[in-house]
Amino acid sequence: MTETGDETHLPTFEPGSQTPPRLPCAHGYCCWPQDSERAPCTRSEVAERISRRVAVMSAPKADTSKTAGTEGSAAVSVCANDRTIATLTERRDFLDAARARRAPAPAFLLQARRRREDEKAPADQTRIGYTCSKKVGNAVARNHAKRRLRAIAREVLPSLGKPGWDYVLIGRAEKTASRAYVDMKADLARAIEQIHAPRKKP
């Protein structure tokens, strides 16, 4: 309150009109003052809240390793016929496949080779690789093309692929992304049959 001459200036707000502040309690939780409308937390309530939080944090997490499937594995996936399909990662494996058999298709080129007996890969394992060069398009276009090639390989290779063989699918510009999915599956089935068809003697 201030005085100027004979006039007295009083504050415009009424005492007690503001909401009382929350005060920290001894146990670490903020409580309302005793004269406020909200009652302060009791020690039993605080203990109950802490016990609930501890129970939630210590609850065992669900084991998703058995139900997550094997599609998330980048190297090996298990197919319906219990055969493993591994993904090629070494550059020399792609180079060896490029020097072996090939079967062209409208949306891709299939390369394949029979592995040597002295190679480290299991003899009963089928392996597959994917190649999409910059001719296919930018990074988004190449990733889209590879996803389509992986999808048809997952459906066709387990039943038609041969153990001990490496396959490489090479994407084509525009065709890999635009050709109908059903047609691409049929193309891959024909290409695999062509790869394994008996060679004609000259």
C-alpha positions as CSV (number, residue, x, y, z in Angstrom):
1,M,0.0,0.0,0.0
2,T,1.4,3.4,-1.0
3,E,0.3,6.9,-0.1
4,T,0.5,10.0,-2.4
5,G,-0.7,13.2,-0.7
6,D,-4.1,12.5,0.9
7,E,-4.9,9.6,-1.4
8,T,-4.3,6.0,-0.5
9,H,-3.7,3.3,-3.3
10,L,-4.8,-0.2,-2.4
11,P,-4.1,-3.3,-4.5
12,T,-6.8,-4.4,-6.9
13,F,-6.8,-8.1,-5.9
14,E,-8.3,-9.5,-2.8
15,P,-6.1,-11.3,-0.4
16,G,-6.6,-15.1,-0.5
17,S,-8.0,-15.0,-4.1
18,Q,-5.1,-16.8,-5.6
19,T,-4.7,-20.6,-5.5
20,P,-2.3,-21.6,-2.8
21,P,1.0,-23.0,-4.1
22,R,1.8,-26.7,-3.8
23,L,4.5,-27.4,-1.1
24,P,7.1,-30.2,-1.2
25,C,6.5,-32.8,1.5
26,A,9.2,-34.7,3.4
27,H,8.8,-37.8,1.3
28,G,9.5,-36.0,-2.0
29,Y,5.9,-35.6,-3.3
30,C,4.2,-32.2,-3.7
31,C,1.2,-31.8,-1.5
32,W,-1.4,-29.1,-1.1
33,P,-1.4,-27.0,2.1
34,Q,-3.7,-28.0,4.9
35,D,-6.0,-25.0,4.4
36,S,-6.6,-25.7,0.7
37,E,-9.5,-27.6,-0.8
38,R,-7.4,-30.6,-1.7
39,A,-6.2,-32.8,1.1
40,P,-2.4,-33.6,1.3
41,C,-1.1,-37.1,0.4
42,T,-0.8,-39.5,3.3
43,R,2.2,-41.7,3.7
44,S,0.1,-44.8,3.1
45,E,-1.1,-43.4,-0.3
46,V,2.4,-42.5,-1.3
47,A,3.6,-46.0,-0.4
48,E,0.8,-47.6,-2.4
49,R,1.7,-45.5,-5.5
50,I,5.3,-46.4,-5.2
51,S,4.5,-50.1,-4.9
52,R,2.3,-50.0,-8.0
53,R,5.0,-48.3,-10.0
54,V,7.6,-50.8,-8.8
55,A,5.3,-53.7,-9.7
56,V,4.8,-52.4,-13.3
57,M,8.5,-51.7,-13.8
58,S,9.5,-55.2,-12.5
59,A,6.9,-57.1,-14.5
60,P,8.5,-59.6,-16.9
61,K,8.4,-58.7,-20.5
62,A,6.8,-61.0,-23.1
63,D,9.2,-63.2,-25.0
64,T,8.6,-62.3,-28.6
65,S,11.6,-64.3,-29.9
66,K,9.4,-67.4,-30.6
67,T,6.6,-65.5,-32.3
68,A,8.4,-62.7,-34.1
69,G,9.1,-65.0,-37.0
70,T,12.3,-65.1,-39.1
71,E,11.6,-62.4,-41.7
72,G,13.6,-59.9,-39.7
73,S,16.8,-61.8,-40.2
74,A,18.9,-60.4,-43.0
75,A,21.0,-63.4,-43.5
76,V,18.8,-66.5,-43.1
77,S,15.1,-67.1,-43.2
78,V,13.2,-70.4,-42.6
79,C,10.7,-71.3,-45.3
80,A,7.6,-73.5,-45.2
81,N,9.4,-76.7,-46.2
82,D,12.0,-76.3,-43.3
83,R,14.8,-75.4,-45.7
84,T,16.9,-72.4,-45.0
85,I,17.2,-69.6,-47.5
86,A,20.3,-67.5,-46.9
87,T,21.0,-64.0,-48.4
88,L,24.2,-63.5,-50.3
89,T,26.4,-60.8,-48.8
90,E,29.9,-61.4,-50.3
91,R,30.9,-59.7,-53.5
92,R,32.7,-62.7,-54.8
93,D,29.5,-64.8,-54.6
94,F,27.8,-62.2,-56.9
95,L,30.7,-62.4,-59.3
96,D,30.7,-66.2,-59.4
97,A,26.9,-66.1,-60.1
98,A,27.4,-63.6,-62.9
99,R,29.8,-66.0,-64.7
100,A,27.3,-68.9,-64.4
101,R,23.9,-69.6,-65.8
102,R,21.3,-66.9,-66.5
103,A,17.7,-66.7,-67.5
104,P,16.2,-63.4,-68.7
105,A,12.7,-62.3,-67.7
106,P,10.7,-59.1,-68.5
107,A,11.1,-57.6,-65.0
108,F,14.5,-59.1,-64.0
109,L,17.5,-61.2,-64.9
110,L,18.1,-64.4,-63.0
111,Q,21.6,-65.7,-62.5
112,A,22.4,-69.0,-60.8
113,R,25.2,-71.4,-60.1
114,R,25.9,-74.6,-58.3
115,R,28.3,-74.1,-55.4
116,R,31.5,-76.1,-55.2
117,E,31.9,-78.8,-52.6
118,D,34.9,-77.0,-50.9
119,E,32.8,-73.8,-50.1
120,K,31.9,-73.0,-46.6
121,A,28.1,-72.7,-47.1
122,P,26.1,-75.7,-46.0
123,A,25.4,-78.1,-48.9
124,D,21.7,-78.2,-48.2
125,Q,21.3,-74.4,-48.1
126,T,19.8,-72.3,-50.9
127,R,21.1,-68.7,-51.2
128,I,19.7,-65.7,-52.9
129,G,21.0,-62.2,-53.7
130,Y,19.5,-59.0,-55.1
131,T,21.1,-56.4,-57.3
132,C,19.5,-53.1,-58.4
133,S,22.0,-50.7,-60.0
134,K,21.5,-46.9,-60.5
135,K,19.9,-47.7,-63.9
136,V,16.8,-48.8,-62.0
137,G,16.5,-45.3,-60.5
138,N,17.2,-43.4,-57.3
139,A,17.6,-44.9,-53.8
140,V,13.8,-45.0,-53.3
141,A,13.2,-46.7,-56.7
142,R,16.0,-49.3,-56.0
143,N,14.7,-50.2,-52.6
144,H,11.2,-50.6,-54.0
145,A,12.5,-52.9,-56.7
146,K,14.4,-55.0,-54.2
147,R,11.4,-55.4,-52.0
148,R,9.4,-56.7,-54.9
149,L,12.2,-59.1,-55.8
150,R,12.4,-60.4,-52.3
151,A,8.7,-60.9,-52.1
152,I,8.6,-63.1,-55.2
153,A,11.7,-65.0,-54.1
154,R,10.1,-65.8,-50.7
155,E,7.1,-67.4,-52.5
156,V,8.8,-69.2,-55.3
157,L,12.3,-70.2,-54.3
158,P,11.4,-72.6,-51.4
159,S,9.5,-74.9,-53.7
160,L,11.6,-74.5,-56.9
161,G,15.0,-73.6,-55.7
162,K,17.7,-76.3,-55.4
163,P,19.8,-76.9,-52.3
164,G,23.5,-76.1,-52.9
165,W,22.7,-73.4,-55.4
166,D,23.1,-69.6,-55.4
167,Y,20.6,-67.3,-57.2
168,V,20.9,-63.6,-58.0
169,L,17.9,-61.5,-59.1
170,I,18.9,-58.3,-61.0
171,G,16.3,-55.6,-61.3
172,R,15.4,-53.8,-64.5
173,A,14.6,-50.1,-65.0
174,E,10.9,-49.4,-64.7
175,K,9.9,-53.0,-65.4
176,T,10.6,-54.4,-61.9
177,A,8.4,-51.7,-60.3
178,S,5.6,-51.7,-62.9
179,R,5.1,-55.4,-63.9
180,A,2.2,-57.1,-62.2
181,Y,3.2,-59.1,-59.1
182,V,1.4,-62.3,-60.3
183,D,3.3,-62.1,-63.6
184,M,6.6,-61.6,-61.8
185,K,6.0,-64.8,-59.8
186,A,5.3,-66.8,-62.9
187,D,8.3,-65.3,-64.6
188,L,10.6,-66.4,-61.7
189,A,9.1,-69.9,-61.8
190,R,9.8,-70.2,-65.5
191,A,13.3,-68.7,-65.1
192,I,14.2,-71.3,-62.4
193,E,12.9,-74.1,-64.5
194,Q,15.0,-72.8,-67.4
195,I,18.1,-72.7,-65.2
196,H,17.8,-76.3,-64.1
197,A,16.6,-77.7,-67.5
198,P,19.0,-80.3,-69.0
199,R,21.6,-78.7,-71.2
200,K,21.5,-79.8,-74.8
201,K,24.7,-81.3,-76.1
202,P,26.3,-79.5,-79.0
